[in-house]
Amino acid sequence: MARQTVRILSRYILRQHLPPLGYALAALTFAMLVNQIAKQFGNFVGKGLPWTAIVEVFALSIPFIVAMTLPMAVLVAVLYTFSHLAADNEVTAMKASGISVRRLLAPVIGGATVVALISLFWNDQILPRSNHQLRTLLVDIQRKKPTFQLKEQVINEVVAGQFFLRAARIDPAANTLNDVTIYDLGDPERRRIILADSGRMAYTPGGTDLYLTLIDGEVHEVKRADTEHFNRTFYAVNRIKVAGVSNTFEQTQNDEYRGDREMTICAMQEVVARARQDMDRVRRETLASVTAELRRIGKLHPLTPPPGPADTAAPPPTAYCRFVGAIKRLVAPRAAEAAQTPVRLKRPPVSPRLPPTNLSYVGQQSASPSAYVQRLRAARQRAAIYEVEIQKKLAIAAACLIFALLGMPLAIRFPRGGVGLVIGTSLAVFSVYYVGLIGGEELGDRLIVPPFLAMWTPNLIFLTLSIPLLWTVRRAGSTAHGGDWDELKEQLFGWVGRIRNAKWGMRN
């Protein structure tokens, strides 16, 4: 009978959480999506894009938004549910019946654990795929009518590595330019700098070439074979054709490149392992180089370097990766899995936030100590970027559980806060959490803070706050009555007034 009562109580508490969880997730996701649309919609208007592409951009933004709002929805649901239970004296009745706060917390922890696992699956499997598709789509959109992407007072790359344009004033509606400077590097035999007071832009009927009509300017030209002579030509009107500028929207069908935010945890672990292998190889080469230099100074015969350990083999997968691989083998077709494997192994992903680093062997006699330091730092930073992203996926998933631990004692202790408590506490927690997450990611990427501490510090802070709150509400004699905003303010900031009064009393 007791077990049946416990099961009924657990189901009752979980059912109370489901409606606010769904409402909070939908409302927060919708609010952030509207904010995203308001910020980005102007970048797509006037470019002649199909409406399906614009809808796809915002649809692919939803997985990232959900990854952020899911822990937020858990906190809102727990605060709302238990504040109502406490305000309606249901918590008091349960405690009077011999049901402890720990027993009330058990179904909440179980439900939060399920949501945390869903969040981990979402962040690790769904989010990387949507980020990859979104990045590819945005790159395709940027190729469409690039004049709308030109920025004022900035050197814009119109044709990669060949044609650069800078203008003090750009009117994308009229396609006009003012105070124009063009760097033409397309001809390998010469370099040209074209200056103009103003100009106009137009496309060919096919939309593949760009015509620039420049007015009142001059051309500076230097030939590579004759750098001692400089040609300067003045003109009233100068028409330039820039070939190969596409004005049609073409979606990329297969993009193999993936950045750190477009990869799963298992794929990033492989990159981290290879970066650490590169670090070990750089250390061995540095030691060998220093030893060879010392023996050369001492006029000793050079030693034959011992063969280094083989570092080309892929590291063994972790238990999590083996579990995910087993599920994929059960669900995914074998042919598709076989087709994807060589692609992943053929080109290890490199973070888009760092240029690809050549970590191949450098001769011991030609490499300087600074070169070894740079290579070692590049390998460490490459490993840190991916480790930070791995820890971020895990920390955001764990936040669902930690927010449940924090929200329950707050709601029971201050039940008369009502909706104001839910909204105010949620905004405060979210602000601190995500500011800490963004700042920690930056510090981790720069090798200032270890990746684990960079991403898990906000979680550890709120976990530390939740433990004394849980201890307070579980003590015998604690009650659900009272506890409004004034009492919360007194507990948080009352010590300031007490210190001020103590100092005032000492002066008198």
N, C-alpha and C positions, 0 to 999 in steps of 0.2 A: 504493500500500500504506500509505504514511504517512497519507494522508487518511482511508482506511478505519479505521485504528487510532484516529485522532483522533475520528472519528464514533462508534466503539464506546465510547471512553472517555467522551465527552460523554453518550451515552445511559445509560451505566452510572452516572455521577454523578447524573444527573437522576432515574433510577429509584430510587436510594438516598434521594432527598429526598421522593419522593411519599408513602410510608407515614407517616413522621413528620409531614409537613405535614398530611395528612388527619386523623391522630389528634390532633395538637395543636389544629387548628381545631375539631374536634368537641368535644374535652374543654374547651377554654377557652370556647367558645360555650355549652356545656351548663352549665358552672359559673356563668357570669355570668347565664344565664337563670334558673337555680335561685335565685340571689341576688335577682334582680329579682322573681321570684314570691314569695319569702319576705317581701320588703319591701312589696309592693303587694297581696298577696292579701287581707289584712285590710281594705283599703279597699273591697273589692267584696262581701265576705260580708255577708249580712243585708240587702241592698238589693233583693232580689227580682229580680235580673238573670238573664236566660237564660244557661245555661252556655256557649252558643255565643259570646255577647258576651265573656265572661271569657277563653275560649280565644283569641278574635280579638285581644284586647288583648295577650296575651303573644306570639302569633304575629307581630303587627306590630312587636313589640319586637326580634325576631330580626335584621332587616336592620341596625339600629343596632349591635347587639352584634357582628355579623359584620364591620361596618366597622372596629370597634376591634380585634377579635381576629385579623384576617387578617395585619396586619404582625407581630403577636406570634407567630403560627404560623410565619411565614417565619423569624424568628430562632430559634425552637425547633428547626425542621427543620434549619437550617444548622448550628447548634451540635451537635445530636445526630449528624448524618451525619458531619461531619468529625472530631468527637472519636472516633467509632468507626473511621473510616478511618485516623486517625493512631495510635490505640491498637493496631490490628491491623497496623501497619507498612505499610499500603498506600500511604500518602503517601510514606514513605521509598523504597519500591520504585519508585514512579512517578518520583520525583526522580532515583533512581539510573539509570533508563532514559532520562534526558534530558528528561523532561517538567517544565516549569517550573511554579511556583506560578501564574504568570499564565495558563498554559494550563488549569490546574485551575479557575481563577476564571471563565473564559469561559462555560462552561455554567451556572454558578451565576448570573452576571449576566444571561444570556439568560433563564433561568427566572424570576428575580426581576423582570425587566422585564415579562414576560408577566403575572405576578401583579399588578404595579403597574398595568398597563393594565386588568386585570379590576377591581382595587380602584377605579380612577378611574371606570370605567363604573358600578360598583355605587354609589359615593358620589354620582355626578352624576345618575343616571337612576332607580335603584331606591329608594335611601334617601329622597329627597325625597317620592316618592309614598307610601311606607309611613309616613313622619312625618306627612304630611297626613292620611292615613286614621286614624292613631292619635290625632292631636289632635282630629279631629272626633268620633271614638268616645268619647274621654274627656270631651269637652264634653257629649255626649249622656248619658253615665253620670252626670255631675254634676247634670243636670236631673232625674234619677230620684231621688225621695224626698230632697229637699234637707235634711231635718232631720238626716240622717246626715253632712252636710257642715258643719254648724254647729260652730264652734270656740268654746271657752270663753274668756272675757275678751277677745273680739274682736267688733267691730261687723260682723255678717254681713248681706249684702245678700240678703234673701229674695225681694223683687220689685224688679227693676231700677229704680233711681231713685225708688222709692215707699215701700218698707217695709224697715226695717232693725231688726235684733234683736241684743241683747247679753245674755248670761247668764253669771253667775259659775260656775255648775255646770250641766252638761248630761249627762243620762243617756239615750243613744239607745236603750237596750234598753227602758226603761220610758216613754220619751217625756216625761220630766219636766224642768222648768227651775227654777232657783233664782236669786234676786236678778236679776230681769229688767228690762231697759230697752228700750223699743220707740220708734223714731222713725218716725212715720207722716207721710209727705209726699205721700200720694195725693191729698188734696184741695187744689186750687190756692188756695182761699180761706182756708185755715187750716193751722196747723202744730200737731201734737200730740206730746207726749212721755208715754208710758205707763210707769209704774213698778209693779212687783209683787214681792211677797215670794217667790212661787213660781208655778208654772203647769204645765199639761199640754198636749200636742199631740195632735191627731187629724186624720184625713183624712175627707173625705166618701166615700160609697160609690163614686163615680165616680173618685176619686183626683185631681180637678182643683183642689179647694179645701182649705185648711188651716184648722182651728179651733184657737184658742188659748183655754184656760180659765185666766184669771189670778186669783190669790187675794191679798187683802189688799194693796191698792195705791192709787195715785192717778193722776189724769190732769191734765197741764198743757196748756192750750190757749191759743193766741194767734191772733187773726184778723188777716189781712193789712190789712184796711181799717181796723182799730181796734187799733193796736199799743200804745195807752196802757192798755188793759184786759187783765187776765190772769185766766183762769178756772182754778180748782183744784178738782177733784172727787175725793172719797174713795169707795172702794168695797170691798165684801167679796169679791164674785165678779164678774168681768167677762169676758164671752165675746166674742171677736173672730173674725170670718171674714176670711181672707186669700184672695181669689179669684185664680184664674189660676195657682195653684201646681200644676204637673203632677206626678203620681205614676206616670206610665206611661213606659216606656222606648220612645222613638221615635228611630230612627237617621236622621241627616241624609243625604239622597240626593245633594245637589249643593251643595257649599260652594266658592265661587269664591275666597274669601280664602286667601292663602298667605303664611306668614311666611318669613324668610330660610332656615330649615332645611327648608323644604318646597318650595324652588325649585331649579332647575337652575343651572349656572354661567352659561349664556347668558341666562336670565331675570334673574339677579342683576346681570350686566354691564349690562343695560338700565337697571336701577334706579340703579346707580352712575353711569352716564352722565347720567341725568336729574338726579341729585343734584348732579353737578358743574355742569350747566347752571344749576341753581338758585343755586349758589354764585357763578357768574359774573354772574347777573342781580342778586344782592344787592350785589355789589361795584360794578356799574354804577350801581345806584340810590343807593348810599352816596356815590359820587363826585359824582353829580348833585345829591344833597341838600346836600352840603358846599359845592359850587360855588354853588348857589342861595342858601344862607345867607350866604356871604361877599359875594356881589353885593348881597344885600339890606342887609347892614351897610354896605357901601360906597356905597349908594344908586345902584346901577347897574341898568340895565334887565336883566330876567331873559333868559337865553338860551333859545332853543328847543332842547330836548334832542334830540340826534341819534337816529335810530331805531336800536335795538339789534339785534344779529344775531339771526336767527331761531333759536330754540332748541327748537322743538316737534318737529322731525324726529327720528326714531329714529336712533341712531348706527349706522354700518355694522357688521355682524356680524364677529367675528373668524374666523380660519381654522378654529379648532376648532368654532365654532358653525356655520359653513358646512358642515363635514364632518358634524356631527351632524344638521343639517337635511337634508342629502342622503340620509343613511341613513334618516331618518324618512320622507322622501318615497318611498323605495323600499319600506319595510316597512308604514307606516301607510296606511290608506285615505284617499283624497283628500277624501271627504266629511267624515270626522272631523276632518281637519286644517283644513278650511275652517270648520268649526263652532267650533273652539277658538280660532282666530286673533282674532276680534273680542272675545272674552271677555278675553283676555290684554291687549289694547290698551285696552280700555274702562276697566279698573281696574288701574293699576299697583300692585303689591304694596307694602305698607308693613310694616316690621319690627314684630312684636308687642311688642318690648321698648322701643319708643319710641312715644309718642302721635303720631298724624298731625299733621304740621306744615303750617300754611298758609303757603306760600311765594309767594303771589300778591303783586302790586305794592301797596306801601303808599305813600300820598301823601307827597311830599317835605316838605311843610310840617308834617305831623302826626307823622311817624315820628321817634322819638328815636334818638340813637346807640346806646343800649343795645338798642333793638329790632333794629337792623341786626346788632349783634353776636350777639344770640340767634338770629336767623334764619340767620346765617352758620354758627354753631356747630351748629345743628340739622341743616343740610344736610351739613356735614362729618361729623357723627356718623352720619347716615343712610348716607352713602357708606362710612364706615369699617366699619360693622357688616356690610354686604354684602361688602365687600372682604375682611374677616377670614374670613367664611364661605367665600368662593371660595378663598382661600389655604389654609384648613384642609383642604378637599377635596383640593387638590393636594399638600399636605404629607403627609397621611396615606397617599396613594397612593405618594409618593416614599419614604416610610419603609420600604416593602417592599424597595426596592433598597439603601437605606443599611444596614438591619439585616443584609442578606446580606453586604455589605462588612465589617461589623463582626464578624459571627459566625464567618466562615471563619478569619481569622487567630487569633482567640481560641481556637477549637477545636484548630487545628493546634499552636499554641504551648503549650497546657496540656491535653494529651490525657488525662492521668490524673485529671483532675477528675471525669470520668464524669457520671452523672446529676446529681450535686450541682452541677457547673459549669453544666450546662444550666439547672437550676431557679434556682440563685442568680443567675447572670448575667441570665437572662430577667427575673426579678422586679426586679432592680436597674434594668435598662434600661427596663422598662415603667413603673416608678414614676417615674423621672426624666422619661421622655418625656411621659407623660400629665399629670403635675403641671405640666410646662413648657407643655404644650398648653393646659391649662385656665387657667393664670395668664396666658399670652400672649393668649388670647382676651379675657380681662377687661381687660388693659392696652390691647389694640387697640381694643376697643369704647369705651374712655374717652379715646381720642385721645392716650394717653401714649406709645405705641410705634407706629411705622408697621405697617400690616397684614402686610406681607411678613416683617419681622423678628419680629413677634408670633407668627406661626405656624411660621416656618422656623427659628427659633433652636435648638430641640431637634435638628432634622435636621442643622444645621450643626455642632452640638457633637459628635454621634456620628460625623459624617463626618470631622471633624478628628481624633477619636480613632482611627478606623479606618485612616487613611493611614499613621501610623508603625507600626502593627501589621502592615499589609501589607508595608511596607518591611522589617520585621524578619524575617518568615517567608520572604521571597523572597531574602534574602542568601545567598550561597554559604556552605556550612558550617552553616547553621541546620538543626536536626534536630527530629524529632517526638518524640524520647525526652525523658523528664523532663517537667517542667511540671505540677506538681500544685497543690493549693490553697495550700500553704506558699510555693511560688515566686511564685504570683500575688499572695499577700498581701505578700510581700517586695518585689515590683516596684511595687505600688501604695502601700504604706505604709512601706517600708523606710527611706525618707529621714527619717522622723520619728525613728527610733532612731539613725540616723547623726548627725543634728544633736544629739540629746541626748548621745550619747557624745562628740562633739567638744567640746561645752560642758563636760562633766565632765572631759575631759582638760586643757582649758585651766585649769580651776580648780585641778587638782592640779599 
